Amino acid sequence: MAVIKTIDLVGVSGESWRDAANQALTEAARTIRGITAMEVLDTSCNVEDGRISEYLTHVRIRFRIER
């Protein structure tokens, strides 16, 4: 029997929403083993002087609990 745990993260990038999602996954993979999936929940951005300054991607990462 497997148990799956989820965590929510927000990745940040100056380039794109895709890069922000990759940033979140890369950071999670540094300390979490067994990542099996990632779901993009939301995208948004920060604006400065009428221009996008940062892209934000809210993701949910799934991984198996090891026994």
N, CA, C and O atoms as a GROMACS GRO file, in nm:
protein
  268
    1MET      N    1   0.085  -0.118   0.000
    1MET     CA    2   0.000   0.000   0.000
    1MET      C    3   0.089   0.124   0.000
    1MET      O    4   0.188   0.130   0.073
    2ALA      N    5   0.054   0.222  -0.081
    2ALA     CA    6   0.130   0.346  -0.089
    2ALA      C    7   0.050   0.462  -0.030
    2ALA      O    8  -0.073   0.463  -0.034
    3VAL      N    9   0.122   0.556   0.024
    3VAL     CA   10   0.062   0.679   0.072
    3VAL      C   11   0.130   0.794  -0.001
    3VAL      O   12   0.252   0.802  -0.008
    4ILE      N   13   0.049   0.883  -0.055
    4ILE     CA   14   0.099   0.998  -0.129
    4ILE      C   15   0.078   1.122  -0.042
    4ILE      O   16  -0.030   1.143   0.013
    5LYS      N   17   0.182   1.204  -0.033
    5LYS     CA   18   0.173   1.331   0.039
    5LYS      C   19   0.181   1.443  -0.063
    5LYS      O   20   0.244   1.426  -0.168
    6THR      N   21   0.119   1.557  -0.034
    6THR     CA   22   0.127   1.672  -0.122
    6THR      C   23   0.177   1.794  -0.044
    6THR      O   24   0.153   1.808   0.075
    7ILE      N   25   0.247   1.880  -0.117
    7ILE     CA   26   0.285   2.011  -0.061
    7ILE      C   27   0.257   2.115  -0.168
    7ILE      O   28   0.267   2.088  -0.287
    8ASP      N   29   0.221   2.234  -0.124
    8ASP     CA   30   0.200   2.345  -0.215
    8ASP      C   31   0.318   2.440  -0.206
    8ASP      O   32   0.366   2.471  -0.096
    9LEU      N   33   0.364   2.486  -0.321
    9LEU     CA   34   0.475   2.581  -0.328
    9LEU      C   35   0.441   2.688  -0.432
    9LEU      O   36   0.357   2.666  -0.519
   10VAL      N   37   0.506   2.802  -0.421
   10VAL     CA   38   0.496   2.905  -0.523
   10VAL      C   39   0.637   2.931  -0.576
   10VAL      O   40   0.724   2.976  -0.503
   11GLY      N   41   0.657   2.902  -0.704
   11GLY     CA   42   0.784   2.930  -0.769
   11GLY      C   43   0.783   3.072  -0.823
   11GLY      O   44   0.678   3.124  -0.863
   12VAL      N   45   0.900   3.135  -0.824
   12VAL     CA   46   0.912   3.273  -0.869
   12VAL      C   47   1.020   3.280  -0.977
   12VAL      O   48   1.126   3.218  -0.965
   13SER      N   49   0.992   3.356  -1.083
   13SER     CA   50   1.088   3.372  -1.193
   13SER      C   51   1.075   3.510  -1.255
   13SER      O   52   0.967   3.569  -1.257
   14GLY      N   53   1.184   3.560  -1.306
   14GLY     CA   54   1.181   3.682  -1.382
   14GLY      C   55   1.159   3.658  -1.530
   14GLY      O   56   1.149   3.753  -1.607
   15GLU      N   57   1.151   3.530  -1.570
   15GLU     CA   58   1.142   3.494  -1.712
   15GLU      C   59   1.003   3.452  -1.759
   15GLU      O   60   0.952   3.505  -1.857
   16SER      N   61   0.940   3.354  -1.686
   16SER     CA   62   0.812   3.300  -1.734
   16SER      C   63   0.745   3.219  -1.624
   16SER      O   64   0.805   3.186  -1.522
   17TRP      N   65   0.616   3.188  -1.647
   17TRP     CA   66   0.544   3.102  -1.553
   17TRP      C   67   0.600   2.960  -1.557
   17TRP      O   68   0.607   2.894  -1.453
   18ARG      N   69   0.641   2.913  -1.673
   18ARG     CA   70   0.700   2.780  -1.685
   18ARG      C   71   0.829   2.771  -1.603
   18ARG      O   72   0.851   2.674  -1.532
   19ASP      N   73   0.913   2.874  -1.614
   19ASP     CA   74   1.037   2.875  -1.537
   19ASP      C   75   1.007   2.880  -1.387
   19ASP      O   76   1.077   2.818  -1.308
   20ALA      N   77   0.903   2.954  -1.348
   20ALA     CA   78   0.865   2.960  -1.206
   20ALA      C   79   0.823   2.822  -1.156
   20ALA      O   80   0.858   2.784  -1.044
   21ALA      N   81   0.750   2.746  -1.237
   21ALA     CA   82   0.711   2.609  -1.199
   21ALA      C   83   0.835   2.522  -1.186
   21ALA      O   84   0.846   2.443  -1.092
   22ASN      N   85   0.928   2.535  -1.279
   22ASN     CA   86   1.053   2.459  -1.271
   22ASN      C   87   1.134   2.496  -1.148
   22ASN      O   88   1.197   2.409  -1.087
   23GLN      N   89   1.135   2.622  -1.110
   23GLN     CA   90   1.206   2.665  -0.990
   23GLN      C   91   1.148   2.596  -0.866
   23GLN      O   92   1.223   2.550  -0.780
   24ALA      N   93   1.015   2.589  -0.857
   24ALA     CA   94   0.950   2.524  -0.744
   24ALA      C   95   0.986   2.375  -0.740
   24ALA      O   96   1.017   2.321  -0.634
   25LEU      N   97   0.981   2.309  -0.856
   25LEU     CA   98   1.013   2.166  -0.862
   25LEU      C   99   1.159   2.141  -0.827
   25LEU      O  100   1.190   2.048  -0.753
   26THR      N  101   1.248   2.223  -0.879
   26THR     CA  102   1.392   2.207  -0.850
   26THR      C  103   1.419   2.221  -0.702
   26THR      O  104   1.495   2.144  -0.644
   27GLU      N  105   1.358   2.319  -0.640
   27GLU     CA  106   1.379   2.341  -0.495
   27GLU      C  107   1.324   2.224  -0.414
   27GLU      O  108   1.388   2.178  -0.320
   28ALA      N  109   1.205   2.175  -0.450
   28ALA     CA  110   1.146   2.062  -0.378
   28ALA      C  111   1.232   1.938  -0.392
   28ALA      O  112   1.249   1.863  -0.295
   29ALA      N  113   1.287   1.914  -0.511
   29ALA     CA  114   1.366   1.793  -0.537
   29ALA      C  115   1.497   1.792  -0.458
   29ALA      O  116   1.560   1.687  -0.446
   30ARG      N  117   1.538   1.905  -0.405
   30ARG     CA  118   1.661   1.909  -0.324
   30ARG      C  119   1.645   1.833  -0.192
   30ARG      O  120   1.743   1.780  -0.139
   31THR      N  121   1.523   1.828  -0.139
   31THR     CA  122   1.503   1.765  -0.009
   31THR      C  123   1.398   1.655  -0.008
   31THR      O  124   1.383   1.585   0.092
   32ILE      N  125   1.324   1.640  -0.118
   32ILE     CA  126   1.216   1.540  -0.122
   32ILE      C  127   1.251   1.434  -0.225
   32ILE      O  128   1.284   1.464  -0.339
   33ARG      N  129   1.243   1.308  -0.182
   33ARG     CA  130   1.263   1.195  -0.273
   33ARG      C  131   1.128   1.143  -0.320
   33ARG      O  132   1.027   1.161  -0.252
   34GLY      N  133   1.126   1.080  -0.435
   34GLY     CA  134   1.005   1.011  -0.482
   34GLY      C  135   0.897   1.101  -0.535
   34GLY      O  136   0.780   1.064  -0.529
   35ILE      N  137   0.932   1.218  -0.589
   35ILE     CA  138   0.830   1.305  -0.648
   35ILE      C  139   0.771   1.235  -0.770
   35ILE      O  140   0.844   1.189  -0.858
   36THR      N  141   0.639   1.227  -0.773
   36THR     CA  142   0.571   1.155  -0.881
   36THR      C  143   0.489   1.244  -0.972
   36THR      O  144   0.460   1.206  -1.085
   37ALA      N  145   0.451   1.363  -0.925
   37ALA     CA  146   0.366   1.450  -1.007
   37ALA      C  147   0.370   1.593  -0.956
   37ALA      O  148   0.405   1.619  -0.841
   38MET      N  149   0.332   1.684  -1.045
   38MET     CA  150   0.318   1.824  -1.007
   38MET      C  151   0.200   1.882  -1.082
   38MET      O  152   0.187   1.865  -1.203
   39GLU      N  153   0.114   1.948  -1.010
   39GLU     CA  154  -0.006   2.009  -1.068
   39GLU      C  155   0.008   2.161  -1.058
   39GLU      O  156   0.043   2.213  -0.952
   40VAL      N  157  -0.018   2.231  -1.167
   40VAL     CA  158  -0.017   2.378  -1.164
   40VAL      C  159  -0.156   2.423  -1.120
   40VAL      O  160  -0.255   2.396  -1.188
   41LEU      N  161  -0.160   2.493  -1.007
   41LEU     CA  162  -0.287   2.536  -0.951
   41LEU      C  163  -0.326   2.677  -0.994
   41LEU      O  164  -0.444   2.706  -1.014
   42ASP      N  165  -0.227   2.765  -1.010
   42ASP     CA  166  -0.257   2.904  -1.039
   42ASP      C  167  -0.132   2.974  -1.090
   42ASP      O  168  -0.020   2.935  -1.057
   43THR      N  169  -0.152   3.076  -1.169
   43THR     CA  170  -0.041   3.162  -1.210
   43THR      C  171  -0.081   3.306  -1.182
   43THR      O  172  -0.198   3.343  -1.191
   44SER      N  173   0.019   3.386  -1.150
   44SER     CA  174  -0.003   3.528  -1.126
   44SER      C  175   0.129   3.599  -1.151
   44SER      O  176   0.228   3.537  -1.188
   45CYS      N  177   0.130   3.730  -1.130
   45CYS     CA  178   0.254   3.804  -1.149
   45CYS      C  179   0.255   3.927  -1.062
   45CYS      O  180   0.151   3.976  -1.018
   46ASN      N  181   0.375   3.977  -1.037
   46ASN     CA  182   0.394   4.104  -0.969
   46ASN      C  183   0.423   4.208  -1.076
   46ASN      O  184   0.488   4.178  -1.176
   47VAL      N  185   0.374   4.330  -1.054
   47VAL     CA  186   0.389   4.436  -1.153
   47VAL      C  187   0.459   4.556  -1.090
   47VAL      O  188   0.427   4.597  -0.978
   48GLU      N  189   0.555   4.611  -1.162
   48GLU     CA  190   0.622   4.734  -1.122
   48GLU      C  191   0.627   4.828  -1.242
   48GLU      O  192   0.664   4.786  -1.352
   49ASP      N  193   0.591   4.952  -1.222
   49ASP     CA  194   0.594   5.053  -1.329
   49ASP      C  195   0.520   5.008  -1.455
   49ASP      O  196   0.564   5.034  -1.567
   50GLY      N  197   0.406   4.941  -1.435
   50GLY     CA  198   0.324   4.899  -1.548
   50GLY      C  199   0.377   4.781  -1.627
   50GLY      O  200   0.327   4.753  -1.736
   51ARG      N  201   0.477   4.712  -1.574
   51ARG     CA  202   0.535   4.596  -1.644
   51ARG      C  203   0.545   4.479  -1.546
   51ARG      O  204   0.556   4.497  -1.425
   52ILE      N  205   0.541   4.358  -1.602
   52ILE     CA  206   0.557   4.238  -1.518
   52ILE      C  207   0.700   4.233  -1.467
   52ILE      O  208   0.796   4.237  -1.544
   53SER      N  209   0.713   4.224  -1.335
   53SER     CA  210   0.846   4.216  -1.274
   53SER      C  211   0.882   4.073  -1.232
   53SER      O  212   0.998   4.035  -1.234
   54GLU      N  213   0.780   3.995  -1.193
   54GLU     CA  214   0.803   3.855  -1.154
   54GLU      C  215   0.682   3.771  -1.191
   54GLU      O  216   0.568   3.815  -1.180
   55TYR      N  217   0.710   3.649  -1.236
   55TYR     CA  218   0.606   3.551  -1.265
   55TYR      C  219   0.597   3.456  -1.147
   55TYR      O  220   0.699   3.409  -1.097
   56LEU      N  221   0.475   3.427  -1.101
   56LEU     CA  222   0.452   3.338  -0.988
   56LEU      C  223   0.367   3.219  -1.034
   56LEU      O  224   0.265   3.238  -1.100
   57THR      N  225   0.409   3.099  -0.998
   57THR     CA  226   0.332   2.979  -1.031
   57THR      C  227   0.311   2.897  -0.904
   57THR      O  228   0.406   2.851  -0.841
   58HIS      N  229   0.184   2.879  -0.868
   58HIS     CA  230   0.146   2.802  -0.750
   58HIS      C  231   0.129   2.656  -0.795
   58HIS      O  232   0.046   2.625  -0.881
   59VAL      N  233   0.208   2.568  -0.736
   59VAL     CA  234   0.205   2.427  -0.775
   59VAL      C  235   0.178   2.337  -0.655
   59VAL      O  236   0.204   2.375  -0.540
   60ARG      N  237   0.125   2.219  -0.683
   60ARG     CA  238   0.109   2.114  -0.581
   60ARG      C  239   0.195   1.997  -0.625
   60ARG      O  240   0.178   1.944  -0.735
   61ILE      N  241   0.288   1.958  -0.539
   61ILE     CA  242   0.380   1.849  -0.569
   61ILE      C  243   0.338   1.726  -0.491
   61ILE      O  244   0.307   1.734  -0.372
   62ARG      N  245   0.337   1.610  -0.559
   62ARG     CA  246   0.300   1.482  -0.496
   62ARG      C  247   0.422   1.392  -0.488
   62ARG      O  248   0.502   1.384  -0.580
   63PHE      N  249   0.433   1.324  -0.373
   63PHE     CA  250   0.542   1.229  -0.358
   63PHE      C  251   0.499   1.116  -0.265
   63PHE      O  252   0.414   1.133  -0.178
   64ARG      N  253   0.561   1.001  -0.285
   64ARG     CA  254   0.529   0.884  -0.205
   64ARG      C  255   0.602   0.890  -0.071
   64ARG      O  256   0.719   0.928  -0.063
   65ILE      N  257   0.530   0.852   0.033
   65ILE     CA  258   0.590   0.840   0.166
   65ILE      C  259   0.668   0.709   0.170
   65ILE      O  260   0.615   0.602   0.140
   66GLU      N  261   0.794   0.718   0.207
   66GLU     CA  262   0.877   0.598   0.219
   66GLU      C  263   0.866   0.543   0.361
   66GLU      O  264   0.860   0.617   0.458
   67ARG      N  265   0.863   0.411   0.369
   67ARG     CA  266   0.853   0.346   0.501
   67ARG      C  267   0.984   0.282   0.536
   67ARG      O  268   0.997   0.223   0.643
   0.00000   0.00000   0.00000
